[in-house]
Amino acid sequence: MIALDLSFSQYEPWINLKVKDFNRLGYTEIKAEDIWNYLVKFSWKRNQPEHYHTCVKQIMSIEPNHYLDFASLEAQVKVSSLDEMDLNAFF
């Protein structure tokens, strides 16, 4: 698999279009950085697209519920790795 350079500026115009779409639907609190975090931390974390146009297609297909599900999970789980969790409480 080819690794893309995941720089925000490269995708910023498309992300801003998606933010405008969300704003038109009444989701005015979702910002470009939020969409970028969704993409990098969730959507592209394990399955990074090989081509730029595939990334753009995925950006444009994001629905508010996709982002809101991610944001909800991120708010509930504030641990960045298993090393930070106290697993002894489970045993």
N, CA, C and O atoms as a GROMACS GRO file, in nm:
protein
  364
    1MET      N    1   0.084  -0.118   0.000
    1MET     CA    2   0.000   0.000   0.000
    1MET      C    3   0.089   0.125   0.000
    1MET      O    4   0.188   0.131   0.073
    2ILE      N    5   0.053   0.221  -0.080
    2ILE     CA    6   0.126   0.346  -0.089
    2ILE      C    7   0.080   0.437   0.024
    2ILE      O    8  -0.040   0.455   0.046
    3ALA      N    9   0.175   0.494   0.096
    3ALA     CA   10   0.140   0.586   0.204
    3ALA      C   11   0.130   0.727   0.149
    3ALA      O   12   0.224   0.778   0.089
    4LEU      N   13   0.017   0.790   0.168
    4LEU     CA   14  -0.002   0.928   0.126
    4LEU      C   15   0.056   1.023   0.228
    4LEU      O   16   0.064   0.992   0.347
    5ASP      N   17   0.097   1.138   0.180
    5ASP     CA   18   0.137   1.244   0.270
    5ASP      C   19   0.010   1.306   0.326
    5ASP      O   20  -0.065   1.372   0.253
    6LEU      N   21  -0.014   1.285   0.452
    6LEU     CA   22  -0.136   1.336   0.513
    6LEU      C   23  -0.113   1.474   0.572
    6LEU      O   24  -0.100   1.489   0.694
    7SER      N   25  -0.108   1.573   0.487
    7SER     CA   26  -0.096   1.710   0.535
    7SER      C   27  -0.231   1.779   0.521
    7SER      O   28  -0.297   1.771   0.417
    8PHE      N   29  -0.268   1.847   0.626
    8PHE     CA   30  -0.398   1.913   0.631
    8PHE      C   31  -0.416   2.009   0.514
    8PHE      O   32  -0.523   2.012   0.453
    9SER      N   33  -0.313   2.085   0.481
    9SER     CA   34  -0.326   2.186   0.376
    9SER      C   35  -0.361   2.126   0.241
    9SER      O   36  -0.427   2.191   0.159
   10GLN      N   37  -0.318   2.004   0.217
   10GLN     CA   38  -0.345   1.936   0.092
   10GLN      C   39  -0.495   1.907   0.075
   10GLN      O   40  -0.547   1.908  -0.037
   11TYR      N   41  -0.563   1.883   0.184
   11TYR     CA   42  -0.706   1.847   0.180
   11TYR      C   43  -0.797   1.957   0.233
   11TYR      O   44  -0.919   1.942   0.235
   12GLU      N   45  -0.739   2.067   0.276
   12GLU     CA   46  -0.815   2.174   0.339
   12GLU      C   47  -0.932   2.225   0.255
   12GLU      O   48  -1.040   2.245   0.311
   13PRO      N   49  -0.916   2.248   0.124
   13PRO     CA   50  -1.032   2.297   0.047
   13PRO      C   51  -1.151   2.201   0.051
   13PRO      O   52  -1.266   2.245   0.060
   14TRP      N   53  -1.125   2.073   0.045
   14TRP     CA   54  -1.232   1.973   0.047
   14TRP      C   55  -1.294   1.963   0.184
   14TRP      O   56  -1.416   1.948   0.198
   15ILE      N   57  -1.211   1.970   0.287
   15ILE     CA   58  -1.263   1.966   0.424
   15ILE      C   59  -1.348   2.088   0.451
   15ILE      O   60  -1.453   2.077   0.516
   16ASN      N   61  -1.306   2.205   0.403
   16ASN     CA   62  -1.386   2.327   0.421
   16ASN      C   63  -1.520   2.316   0.351
   16ASN      O   64  -1.621   2.365   0.402
   17LEU      N   65  -1.524   2.253   0.233
   17LEU     CA   66  -1.652   2.229   0.166
   17LEU      C   67  -1.744   2.141   0.251
   17LEU      O   68  -1.864   2.165   0.259
   18LYS      N   69  -1.686   2.040   0.313
   18LYS     CA   70  -1.765   1.950   0.397
   18LYS      C   71  -1.816   2.025   0.520
   18LYS      O   72  -1.930   2.005   0.562
   19VAL      N   73  -1.733   2.111   0.578
   19VAL     CA   74  -1.777   2.191   0.693
   19VAL      C   75  -1.894   2.282   0.652
   19VAL      O   76  -1.990   2.296   0.728
   20LYS      N   77  -1.886   2.341   0.534
   20LYS     CA   78  -1.998   2.424   0.485
   20LYS      C   79  -2.125   2.341   0.469
   20LYS      O   80  -2.235   2.387   0.501
   21ASP      N   81  -2.111   2.218   0.418
   21ASP     CA   82  -2.227   2.129   0.409
   21ASP      C   83  -2.288   2.104   0.547
   21ASP      O   84  -2.409   2.112   0.564
   22PHE      N   85  -2.202   2.075   0.644
   22PHE     CA   86  -2.250   2.051   0.780
   22PHE      C   87  -2.318   2.176   0.836
   22PHE      O   88  -2.421   2.166   0.903
   23ASN      N   89  -2.260   2.293   0.810
   23ASN     CA   90  -2.320   2.418   0.858
   23ASN      C   91  -2.459   2.438   0.800
   23ASN      O   92  -2.550   2.481   0.870
   24ARG      N   93  -2.476   2.408   0.672
   24ARG     CA   94  -2.608   2.421   0.608
   24ARG      C   95  -2.710   2.327   0.671
   24ARG      O   96  -2.830   2.356   0.673
   25LEU      N   97  -2.662   2.215   0.722
   25LEU     CA   98  -2.752   2.119   0.787
   25LEU      C   99  -2.777   2.152   0.934
   25LEU      O  100  -2.853   2.083   1.002
   26GLY      N  101  -2.713   2.259   0.983
   26GLY     CA  102  -2.734   2.302   1.121
   26GLY      C  103  -2.625   2.260   1.219
   26GLY      O  104  -2.636   2.288   1.338
   27TYR      N  105  -2.521   2.195   1.171
   27TYR     CA  106  -2.411   2.151   1.258
   27TYR      C  107  -2.299   2.256   1.253
   27TYR      O  108  -2.196   2.236   1.189
   28THR      N  109  -2.323   2.367   1.321
   28THR     CA  110  -2.231   2.480   1.311
   28THR      C  111  -2.110   2.469   1.403
   28THR      O  112  -2.015   2.546   1.390
   29GLU      N  113  -2.112   2.375   1.495
   29GLU     CA  114  -2.000   2.360   1.589
   29GLU      C  115  -1.887   2.272   1.533
   29GLU      O  116  -1.779   2.267   1.591
   30ILE      N  117  -1.912   2.202   1.423
   30ILE     CA  118  -1.811   2.115   1.365
   30ILE      C  119  -1.720   2.199   1.276
   30ILE      O  120  -1.766   2.264   1.183
   31LYS      N  121  -1.592   2.197   1.307
   31LYS     CA  122  -1.492   2.277   1.236
   31LYS      C  123  -1.403   2.188   1.150
   31LYS      O  124  -1.407   2.066   1.160
   32ALA      N  125  -1.322   2.252   1.066
   32ALA     CA  126  -1.232   2.180   0.976
   32ALA      C  127  -1.136   2.090   1.053
   32ALA      O  128  -1.109   1.978   1.010
   33GLU      N  129  -1.086   2.136   1.166
   33GLU     CA  130  -0.994   2.056   1.247
   33GLU      C  131  -1.062   1.930   1.301
   33GLU      O  132  -1.000   1.825   1.315
   34ASP      N  133  -1.192   1.942   1.329
   34ASP     CA  134  -1.268   1.827   1.377
   34ASP      C  135  -1.278   1.720   1.268
   34ASP      O  136  -1.260   1.601   1.295
   35ILE      N  137  -1.308   1.764   1.148
   35ILE     CA  138  -1.317   1.670   1.036
   35ILE      C  139  -1.180   1.606   1.010
   35ILE      O  140  -1.172   1.486   0.984
   36TRP      N  141  -1.074   1.685   1.016
   36TRP     CA  142  -0.940   1.633   0.995
   36TRP      C  143  -0.906   1.527   1.102
   36TRP      O  144  -0.850   1.422   1.069
   37ASN      N  145  -0.938   1.555   1.226
   37ASN     CA  146  -0.913   1.457   1.333
   37ASN      C  147  -0.991   1.328   1.309
   37ASN      O  148  -0.939   1.219   1.332
   38TYR      N  149  -1.114   1.340   1.263
   38TYR     CA  150  -1.195   1.221   1.231
   38TYR      C  151  -1.125   1.138   1.123
   38TYR      O  152  -1.116   1.016   1.135
   39LEU      N  153  -1.077   1.205   1.021
   39LEU     CA  154  -1.012   1.133   0.911
   39LEU      C  155  -0.884   1.063   0.956
   39LEU      O  156  -0.864   0.945   0.929
   40VAL      N  157  -0.798   1.137   1.024
   40VAL     CA  158  -0.666   1.084   1.060
   40VAL      C  159  -0.675   0.981   1.174
   40VAL      O  160  -0.607   0.879   1.170
   41LYS      N  161  -0.757   1.009   1.273
   41LYS     CA  162  -0.764   0.921   1.389
   41LYS      C  163  -0.858   0.802   1.371
   41LYS      O  164  -0.847   0.703   1.443
   42PHE      N  165  -0.951   0.812   1.277
   42PHE     CA  166  -1.049   0.704   1.263
   42PHE      C  167  -1.055   0.649   1.120
   42PHE      O  168  -1.018   0.534   1.095
   43SER      N  169  -1.100   0.730   1.028
   43SER     CA  170  -1.127   0.682   0.893
   43SER      C  171  -1.002   0.632   0.821
   43SER      O  172  -1.006   0.529   0.754
   44TRP      N  173  -0.891   0.703   0.834
   44TRP     CA  174  -0.768   0.666   0.764
   44TRP      C  175  -0.663   0.606   0.857
   44TRP      O  176  -0.549   0.586   0.815
   45LYS      N  177  -0.699   0.577   0.979
   45LYS     CA  178  -0.600   0.528   1.075
   45LYS      C  179  -0.536   0.397   1.031
   45LYS      O  180  -0.414   0.384   1.033
   46ARG      N  181  -0.616   0.301   0.991
   46ARG     CA  182  -0.564   0.170   0.952
   46ARG      C  183  -0.572   0.143   0.803
   46ARG      O  184  -0.499   0.059   0.750
   47ASN      N  185  -0.659   0.213   0.735
   47ASN     CA  186  -0.681   0.189   0.593
   47ASN      C  187  -0.667   0.320   0.516
   47ASN      O  188  -0.766   0.378   0.471
   48GLN      N  189  -0.543   0.362   0.501
   48GLN     CA  190  -0.516   0.488   0.433
   48GLN      C  191  -0.533   0.472   0.283
   48GLN      O  192  -0.473   0.382   0.224
   49PRO      N  193  -0.614   0.556   0.219
   49PRO     CA  194  -0.635   0.545   0.075
   49PRO      C  195  -0.504   0.562  -0.002
   49PRO      O  196  -0.413   0.632   0.042
   50GLU      N  197  -0.498   0.497  -0.116
   50GLU     CA  198  -0.375   0.502  -0.197
   50GLU      C  199  -0.368   0.625  -0.286
   50GLU      O  200  -0.259   0.668  -0.323
   51HIS      N  201  -0.482   0.682  -0.322
   51HIS     CA  202  -0.484   0.792  -0.418
   51HIS      C  203  -0.553   0.915  -0.360
   51HIS      O  204  -0.644   0.905  -0.278
   52TYR      N  205  -0.506   1.029  -0.405
   52TYR     CA  206  -0.562   1.157  -0.361
   52TYR      C  207  -0.711   1.164  -0.389
   52TYR      O  208  -0.789   1.204  -0.302
   53HIS      N  209  -0.753   1.125  -0.509
   53HIS     CA  210  -0.895   1.135  -0.544
   53HIS      C  211  -0.982   1.045  -0.456
   53HIS      O  212  -1.099   1.076  -0.434
   54THR      N  213  -0.926   0.934  -0.407
   54THR     CA  214  -1.001   0.848  -0.314
   54THR      C  215  -1.020   0.918  -0.181
   54THR      O  216  -1.126   0.908  -0.119
   55CYS      N  217  -0.918   0.988  -0.137
   55CYS     CA  218  -0.930   1.066  -0.012
   55CYS      C  219  -1.037   1.173  -0.025
   55CYS      O  220  -1.119   1.191   0.065
   56VAL      N  221  -1.036   1.244  -0.136
   56VAL     CA  222  -1.134   1.349  -0.160
   56VAL      C  223  -1.275   1.290  -0.161
   56VAL      O  224  -1.367   1.346  -0.103
   57LYS      N  225  -1.291   1.176  -0.228
   57LYS     CA  226  -1.422   1.110  -0.233
   57LYS      C  227  -1.469   1.073  -0.093
   57LYS      O  228  -1.587   1.090  -0.060
   58GLN      N  229  -1.378   1.023  -0.010
   58GLN     CA  230  -1.414   0.987   0.127
   58GLN      C  231  -1.450   1.111   0.209
   58GLN      O  232  -1.544   1.107   0.289
   59ILE      N  233  -1.376   1.219   0.190
   59ILE     CA  234  -1.407   1.343   0.262
   59ILE      C  235  -1.548   1.389   0.226
   59ILE      O  236  -1.627   1.424   0.314
   60MET      N  237  -1.578   1.389   0.098
   60MET     CA  238  -1.708   1.439   0.053
   60MET      C  239  -1.823   1.347   0.088
   60MET      O  240  -1.939   1.388   0.083
   61SER      N  241  -1.793   1.222   0.125
   61SER     CA  242  -1.901   1.130   0.161
   61SER      C  243  -1.928   1.124   0.311
   61SER      O  244  -2.017   1.051   0.354
   62ILE      N  245  -1.853   1.200   0.390
   62ILE     CA  246  -1.874   1.201   0.536
   62ILE      C  247  -2.011   1.261   0.567
   62ILE      O  248  -2.045   1.369   0.520
   63GLU      N  249  -2.086   1.190   0.646
   63GLU     CA  250  -2.216   1.238   0.694
   63GLU      C  251  -2.201   1.288   0.837
   63GLU      O  252  -2.110   1.244   0.908
   64PRO      N  253  -2.286   1.379   0.881
   64PRO     CA  254  -2.276   1.428   1.018
   64PRO      C  255  -2.274   1.316   1.122
   64PRO      O  256  -2.199   1.323   1.220
   65ASN      N  257  -2.355   1.213   1.102
   65ASN     CA  258  -2.358   1.103   1.199
   65ASN      C  259  -2.225   1.029   1.207
   65ASN      O  260  -2.188   0.980   1.314
   66HIS      N  261  -2.153   1.020   1.096
   66HIS     CA  262  -2.020   0.957   1.099
   66HIS      C  263  -1.930   1.032   1.196
   66HIS      O  264  -1.868   0.972   1.284
   67TYR      N  265  -1.925   1.164   1.178
   67TYR     CA  266  -1.840   1.244   1.266
   67TYR      C  267  -1.892   1.241   1.409
   67TYR      O  268  -1.812   1.227   1.502
   68LEU      N  269  -2.021   1.253   1.429
   68LEU     CA  270  -2.076   1.259   1.564
   68LEU      C  271  -2.054   1.127   1.639
   68LEU      O  272  -2.030   1.129   1.760
   69ASP      N  273  -2.063   1.014   1.570
   69ASP     CA  274  -2.031   0.886   1.634
   69ASP      C  275  -1.886   0.884   1.681
   69ASP      O  276  -1.856   0.842   1.793
   70PHE      N  277  -1.796   0.929   1.595
   70PHE     CA  278  -1.655   0.937   1.630
   70PHE      C  279  -1.632   1.029   1.749
   70PHE      O  280  -1.561   0.993   1.843
   71ALA      N  281  -1.692   1.147   1.746
   71ALA     CA  282  -1.673   1.245   1.854
   71ALA      C  283  -1.727   1.191   1.986
   71ALA      O  284  -1.668   1.215   2.091
   72SER      N  285  -1.838   1.120   1.980
   72SER     CA  286  -1.895   1.060   2.100
   72SER      C  287  -1.802   0.956   2.160
   72SER      O  288  -1.779   0.955   2.281
   73LEU      N  289  -1.748   0.870   2.076
   73LEU     CA  290  -1.653   0.769   2.124
   73LEU      C  291  -1.526   0.833   2.179
   73LEU      O  292  -1.474   0.791   2.282
   74GLU      N  293  -1.478   0.934   2.110
   74GLU     CA  294  -1.356   1.002   2.155
   74GLU      C  295  -1.378   1.070   2.290
   74GLU      O  296  -1.287   1.072   2.373
   75ALA      N  297  -1.496   1.124   2.312
   75ALA     CA  298  -1.527   1.189   2.439
   75ALA      C  299  -1.536   1.087   2.553
   75ALA      O  300  -1.502   1.118   2.667
   76GLN      N  301  -1.582   0.967   2.521
   76GLN     CA  302  -1.596   0.863   2.623
   76GLN      C  303  -1.464   0.797   2.657
   76GLN      O  304  -1.442   0.755   2.770
   77VAL      N  305  -1.376   0.787   2.559
   77VAL     CA  306  -1.248   0.717   2.578
   77VAL      C  307  -1.136   0.818   2.562
   77VAL      O  308  -1.096   0.852   2.451
   78LYS      N  309  -1.086   0.865   2.672
   78LYS     CA  310  -0.980   0.965   2.670
   78LYS      C  311  -0.844   0.903   2.701
   78LYS      O  312  -0.758   0.968   2.760
   79VAL      N  313  -0.825   0.777   2.663
   79VAL     CA  314  -0.699   0.708   2.684
   79VAL      C  315  -0.636   0.688   2.547
   79VAL      O  316  -0.700   0.633   2.457
   80SER      N  317  -0.512   0.734   2.529
   80SER     CA  318  -0.450   0.726   2.398
   80SER      C  319  -0.386   0.590   2.370
   80SER      O  320  -0.362   0.557   2.254
   81SER      N  321  -0.359   0.512   2.474
   81SER     CA  322  -0.303   0.379   2.451
   81SER      C  323  -0.338   0.288   2.567
   81SER      O  324  -0.377   0.334   2.674
   82LEU      N  325  -0.324   0.159   2.546
   82LEU     CA  326  -0.351   0.064   2.653
   82LEU      C  327  -0.253   0.078   2.768
   82LEU      O  328  -0.285   0.041   2.881
   83ASP      N  329  -0.134   0.131   2.743
   83ASP     CA  330  -0.035   0.152   2.849
   83ASP      C  331  -0.086   0.248   2.956
   83ASP      O  332  -0.045   0.240   3.072
   84GLU      N  333  -0.175   0.339   2.917
   84GLU     CA  334  -0.227   0.436   3.013
   84GLU      C  335  -0.341   0.382   3.098
   84GLU      O  336  -0.375   0.440   3.201
   85MET      N  337  -0.400   0.270   3.056
   85MET     CA  338  -0.513   0.213   3.130
   85MET      C  339  -0.464   0.129   3.246
   85MET      O  340  -0.361   0.062   3.237
   86ASP      N  341  -0.538   0.132   3.356
   86ASP     CA  342  -0.510   0.046   3.470
   86ASP      C  343  -0.589  -0.083   3.449
   86ASP      O  344  -0.705  -0.093   3.488
   87LEU      N  345  -0.525  -0.179   3.388
   87LEU     CA  346  -0.592  -0.306   3.356
   87LEU      C  347  -0.608  -0.395   3.478
   87LEU      O  348  -0.686  -0.491   3.473
   88ASN      N  349  -0.537  -0.368   3.588
   88ASN     CA  350  -0.548  -0.449   3.709
   88ASN      C  351  -0.688  -0.443   3.768
   88ASN      O  352  -0.732  -0.536   3.836
   89ALA      N  353  -0.760  -0.334   3.741
   89ALA     CA  354  -0.896  -0.321   3.794
   89ALA      C  355  -0.990  -0.424   3.732
   89ALA      O  356  -1.095  -0.453   3.790
   90PHE      N  357  -0.954  -0.478   3.618
   90PHE     CA  358  -1.038  -0.576   3.550
   90PHE      C  359  -1.012  -0.719   3.597
   90PHE      O  360  -1.089  -0.810   3.566
   91PHE      N  361  -0.903  -0.740   3.673
   91PHE     CA  362  -0.867  -0.876   3.714
   91PHE      C  363  -0.889  -0.900   3.861
   91PHE      O  364  -0.863  -1.010   3.910
   0.00000   0.00000   0.00000
